[in-house]
Structure formats: C-alpha cells, structure tokens
Amino acid sequence: MNQILRYTCIIATFLLLAGCTDNRVGLHNVTPEMSTLSQTFMEVDVDLAMVDNQNNRMFEDDLGRVWYTNRPSRLSPLPVVNTTGNSP
C-alpha cells in the first residue's frame, strides 16, 4: 500500500509540474515584431542601410581629397572652369 501511494504521489507531482510549464511557453517574447524599444526589424535594417550608404559616399569623397581628384589641376596656364558644382 505504501508503494502505491508513493508512486501515485510521484506521478501526480510530475503531472502538475508538466501542466504548469505549458502556460509559460509563449511569454518569453511578447512583442516578436519589435527589435528595439521603438523600432521593428525592418526599420533597423533601413537605418543600417542608410548609414552604410552615407559612409560609402563619404569614403569616396575622402579618396577624392587624398588623390587630389576633387578639383581641377592648378597647373594649367589657362583658366579652368569649374563644372562640377563644388566650390574651389
């Protein structure tokens, strides 16, 4: 009789614990579409793409200044007209 009561208590304990864990499965991520507190994953991706685009364009400008290709040559004996729209 003691063994039957002991096994019944053990099985009841496992059943109660197993029943409680099923309710908590969906609570780990209540807002799955949000990446940060104020932005979705798509908005974060757009922001990162914009920053990468700006960094690449600034890098091209920096290379132009390094290699002196951002302005016409000053060695010409004739006046050079600036057609790029950039200030000299």
C-alpha positions as CSV (number, residue, x, y, z in Angstrom):
1,M,0.0,0.0,0.0
2,N,2.8,2.4,0.8
3,Q,4.5,1.8,-2.6
4,I,1.2,2.5,-4.5
5,L,0.7,5.7,-2.5
6,R,4.4,6.8,-3.1
7,Y,4.1,6.1,-6.9
8,T,0.8,7.9,-7.1
9,C,2.3,11.0,-5.4
10,I,5.3,11.0,-7.6
11,I,3.2,10.7,-10.8
12,A,0.8,13.4,-9.6
13,T,3.8,15.7,-8.9
14,F,5.2,15.2,-12.4
15,L,1.7,15.8,-14.0
16,L,1.3,19.0,-12.0
17,L,4.7,20.3,-13.0
18,A,4.2,19.4,-16.6
19,G,0.9,21.1,-16.7
20,C,2.3,24.4,-15.3
21,T,5.2,24.7,-17.9
22,D,2.8,24.7,-20.9
23,N,1.4,28.1,-19.9
24,R,4.8,29.8,-20.0
25,V,5.8,28.8,-23.5
26,G,4.7,32.0,-25.3
27,L,5.6,34.5,-22.6
28,H,9.4,34.8,-23.5
29,N,8.8,37.1,-26.4
30,V,5.6,39.1,-26.1
31,T,6.4,41.5,-29.0
32,P,8.1,39.4,-31.6
33,E,8.0,42.0,-34.3
34,M,10.0,44.6,-32.3
35,S,13.8,44.7,-32.5
36,T,14.3,47.7,-30.1
37,L,12.0,49.6,-27.8
38,S,10.8,51.8,-30.7
39,Q,11.8,50.1,-34.0
40,T,10.9,47.0,-35.9
41,F,13.4,44.8,-37.5
42,M,12.7,46.4,-40.9
43,E,13.2,49.9,-39.6
44,V,16.6,48.9,-38.0
45,D,17.6,47.4,-41.4
46,V,16.7,50.6,-43.2
47,D,18.6,52.7,-40.7
48,L,21.7,50.5,-41.1
49,A,21.5,50.6,-44.9
50,M,21.3,54.4,-44.8
51,V,24.3,54.6,-42.5
52,D,26.3,52.2,-44.8
53,N,25.3,54.2,-47.9
54,Q,26.4,57.5,-46.3
55,N,29.7,56.0,-45.1
56,N,30.4,54.7,-48.6
57,R,29.7,58.1,-50.2
58,M,31.9,59.9,-47.6
59,F,34.7,57.4,-48.2
60,E,34.6,58.2,-52.0
61,D,34.8,61.9,-51.1
62,D,37.8,61.2,-48.8
63,L,39.5,59.3,-51.6
64,G,39.0,62.3,-53.9
65,R,40.7,64.6,-51.4
66,V,43.5,62.1,-50.8
67,W,44.3,61.7,-54.5
68,Y,43.5,65.4,-55.3
69,T,40.8,64.4,-57.8
70,N,38.1,66.6,-56.2
71,R,39.3,69.7,-58.0
72,P,40.8,70.6,-61.4
73,S,44.5,70.9,-61.8
74,R,46.0,74.3,-60.9
75,L,49.0,73.8,-63.2
76,S,47.2,74.8,-66.4
77,P,48.2,78.2,-67.8
78,L,44.6,78.8,-68.9
79,P,41.7,79.5,-66.5
80,V,39.8,76.3,-65.8
81,V,36.0,76.5,-65.5
82,N,34.6,74.6,-62.5
83,T,31.8,72.5,-64.0
84,T,31.4,70.1,-61.0
85,G,29.3,72.4,-58.9
86,N,31.7,72.1,-56.0
87,S,33.3,75.2,-54.6
88,P,37.0,75.5,-55.2
